[in-house]
Amino acid sequence: MAEATKRHAVVTGANKGIGFEICKQLASKGIMVVLTARDEKRGLEALGKLKELGLSDNIVFHHLDIADGLAAPPTY
């Protein structure tokens, strides 16, 4: 029997508004979500809210600020 492929999504600006809701909906459907935000504190707060909803198995946080060259290293 073939094993199901795990789906993943990266959501930018996910600490509030539409991005937050997208994370919530995707994670509730079993999709592994990487919640990203420029503001690390707000991103971690959003992650905490989603974990309170029981979505901790399907969501992780990654600080991502494209204006910061270290947060988004160049690809060659």
N, C-alpha and C positions, 0 to 999 in steps of 0.2 A: 504494500500500500504506500502510495506517495505521501511524503510529509508535506504539510502545508507550508508555504513560504510566508515568513513574517514580513509584514509591510511596515515601512518607516516613513515618517514625515518630518521635515524641518520647518518650523513656523517662526518667521521673524516678527519682531515687534509684538511678541505674544504676552507681554505683561499686562495688557489691558485691551478693552474694546473687542474689535472683531478678531484680532489675533488670539486673544485669550479664549474666546468662544470657539474658535476653530480648534484650538488645542483640546478643549473640553469635549467637543463632539468627536474628534478623531480618536482620542484616547478611550472614550466610552464605547467605541466600536472595535476596540482591541488593537488599534494601530499604535505602534511605538512612536511617540512624539518627542522631538527635541525642541523644547521651548527656548527661544533665544530672545535676548533683550539687551539694549545698550546699557541700561542701568542695572547693575548686578543686584542691588538691594531690592528693587522692584521686581526683577525677574524671580528672585528667590521667594519673595512674598507671593507672587502668582503661583509658583510651584507649590507652596504650602497650601494655598486655597484649593488647588486641584487635588492634592493628596488628602485633604479633609473630605473630599467628595468620593474617596476610595479609588482614585485613579493612579495611585503611586506605582503600580506595576507597569504602567504604560507610558510614563512621562519622566523626562530628565531635563535639567537646565544646563544651558551653555551660554556664557557671557559672549556677546558678539556685537562689536562696534566696528563697522567697516571703516570709520574714520581713523581707527587705531590700527596701525600697520601690524602690531603684534597679535591682535585679536583675529585678524584675517590674513595669515601669511600668504605671500605670493605663490602662485603655482607656475612651475616652469615646464 
